[in-house]
Amino acid sequence: MVVIKDNDVIKLIERAGYHYHLHIANRVLRPLILQIYLDNKTWSDIETFTEKMELYRHSGFRLDDLYRQIAACARLISAIRNGISSMKAKVRASGNSSERIYMEMTINNLPNNVKVFADQLNILYILLIDIDKKNAGNGALVYSQIQGLADVSYILSS
């Protein structure tokens, strides 16, 4: 079990979590985001990654957990990208609420904000792979032992 206490990793996780809550899971978009079908484990991993930073700050992050959490966030990114047009339609159909203009601005900026989130995750992911390689020496990479990582690079760099 590889435990990471690297300051750069911590800063990247903090930055990604902050961006996620400010621009993706904010009060306008959260109801739409939560309608995306993802299994409970995926949602739990996303929540742990974006909200429970303080639990791991002092004890460190398990590398395998971080890989799983990044993979979960990548699945969410993919689902958002695939569902953006239906989310926009739901906002347009929401009637004449007093916040409709704000809602439309927020949903129209979502693709750019998802791209920023993906870029942040990709930087973290590359850093973790580098740390993994350094720690593995002649042993097996943690990366190679985690299922669900095959598409992560593709999703995050798209």
C-alpha positions, -999 to 999 in steps of 0.1 A, spaced: 0 0 0 15 33 -12 6 63 9 11 98 -5 17 129 15 31 150 -13 23 187 -11 19 190 -49 -7 162 -48 -26 178 -19 -27 212 -37 -39 196 -69 -67 177 -51 -77 209 -32 -78 229 -65 -98 203 -83 -123 199 -54 -128 236 -52 -133 240 -89 -158 211 -89 -179 226 -62 -178 262 -76 -184 254 -113 -198 219 -117 -217 209 -85 -229 244 -76 -264 252 -65 -277 256 -101 -261 225 -117 -261 201 -87 -297 190 -93 -289 183 -130 -256 166 -122 -273 143 -96 -297 131 -123 -269 115 -142 -269 78 -137 -237 66 -120 -235 38 -95 -233 45 -58 -197 36 -55 -188 61 -83 -207 89 -65 -191 79 -32 -156 81 -48 -164 115 -63 -177 128 -30 -146 115 -11 -123 131 -37 -140 165 -38 -152 169 -2 -133 149 23 -98 162 18 -93 169 55 -97 132 64 -65 124 45 -44 156 48 -24 143 78 -25 106 73 -19 107 36 -37 94 5 -36 58 -6 -25 57 -42 -50 30 -52 -79 51 -37 -68 82 -56 -67 62 -89 -102 50 -82 -114 84 -73 -99 100 -104 -115 72 -125 -149 80 -109 -145 117 -117 -136 107 -153 -168 87 -156 -187 117 -144 -169 140 -169 -178 116 -197 -215 114 -186 -217 152 -183 -202 156 -218 -227 131 -232 -257 147 -214 -250 184 -218 -276 189 -245 -304 173 -223 -292 194 -193 -295 226 -215 -330 215 -226 -340 211 -189 -328 246 -181 -346 261 -211 -378 243 -201 -376 254 -165 -400 283 -171 -396 319 -162 -378 316 -129 -361 347 -116 -328 329 -119 -332 316 -155 -305 339 -170 -280 328 -143 -290 292 -149 -285 295 -187 -251 312 -182 -240 285 -158 -251 256 -181 -236 273 -211 -202 276 -193 -204 240 -181 -184 225 -211 -155 249 -204 -157 242 -166 -157 205 -172 -127 209 -194 -108 228 -167 -118 200 -142 -106 173 -166 -73 192 -171 -67 195 -134 -74 158 -129 -51 149 -158 -22 168 -143 -28 150 -110 -32 117 -127 1 121 -146 18 131 -113 5 101 -95 17 78 -123 51 93 -120 51 88 -82 38 53 -87 68 45 -110 93 60 -86 79 40 -57 75 7 -76 112 3 -83 113 -32 -99 79 -41 -85 45 -38 -100 29 -4 -105 -2 2 -84 -16 17 -116 -15 -17 -133 -35 -34 -105 -65 -10 -106 -95 -18 -129 -112 10 -147 -82 31 -155 -80 21 -192 -101 51 -204 -91 77 -179 -63 93 -200 -85 94 -230 -114 110 -212 -93 135 -193 -74 146 -224 -104 149 -247 
